[in-house]
Amino acid sequence: MASFVGSGDYKYEIVPSWPKMLRYWRFGGPSDAAVNSGDEIYVFSRGSHPVTIWDTDGNLVSSWGEGDFDKGGAHGIFISSDDHVWLTDMYEHVVTEHTPGGERLLEIGRRMMPSPAWDARPFNMPTGVASAPNGDVVVSDGYGGHRAHRFDREGELKLSWGEPGSGPGQFALLHNVGVDSQGRVFICDREADRIQVFDAGGGFIAEWTDLSGPSDLWIRDDVVYVVEQLKRPGVSIWTLDGELITRWRGDSGPAKGVLTSSHGVCVDSQGSIYVTELGGDSVVKFQRV
């Protein structure tokens, strides 16, 4: 029997056994996912096949990156409007840009050379990456850096902001980042149970606090999809102004036991949601109905 979550215009069917994993393959810890212009879902994982590409029915399209990433360091993925794939390698301390087929085009950061935790320079265990409408790239320098960094299209640093703490513009842990169509920057401050919103220059705008360890977010058609990880894993959907549209959690209801270690999220052009379950070694699809 089908199971459904959500409410109103945002109702979803839980799709069992997505994707159609090849025999003897496994994700090995899917950290994050992203969707390209052709509705192909790229999953960034910590196993033997770091980047796997799937169609919306769950069929494997391709894979790449074998041997190119620290298996424990795969963290954030974002696909820009030109279908280039951006990846954050947490343990290598770099952000890389790739063609859709995996050719490396750009590397930002000093590989295997983390900046000191007290230093403002990038990177010390970066977690997420997203592109802005003008082509700039914003990176959440999460576990060690406690800062956000903005780069131009060539990878030159333009500005940085943030410091450890719990006040506006301070961070407990920048776990991932998104940029909306207006250029505003949304940062998941996971350990502080909040999302902070900034203008393009790093100026604090607002914070959303009705969250349980927000781990990642995806913005599509001016709607914000958030995956919550700590204490009560789940999915919540918001307006750009921080109004909650709907939510479901993995500790009760139809999604009970389905969402247990939610870590990354993306949304395809039909509005279906894909959640990477890091500890569960799976990706859960919520098909919009």
Secondary structure, DSSP 8 states (H G I E B T S, - for coil): ---EEEETTEEEEEETT-S---TT---SSEEEEEE-TT--EEEEESSSSSEEEE-TTS-EEEEE-TTTS-TTTEEEEEE-TT--EEEEETTTTEEEEE-TT--EEEEES-TT----TT--SS-SS--EEEE-TTS-EEEEETTTT-EEEEE-TTS-EEEEE--BSSSTT-BS-EEEEEE-TT--EEEEEGGGTEEEEE-TTS-EEEEE-S-SSEEEEEEETTEEEEEE-SSS-EEEEEETTS-EEEEEETTSGGGTTT-SSEEEEEE-TT--EEEEETTTTEEEEEEE-
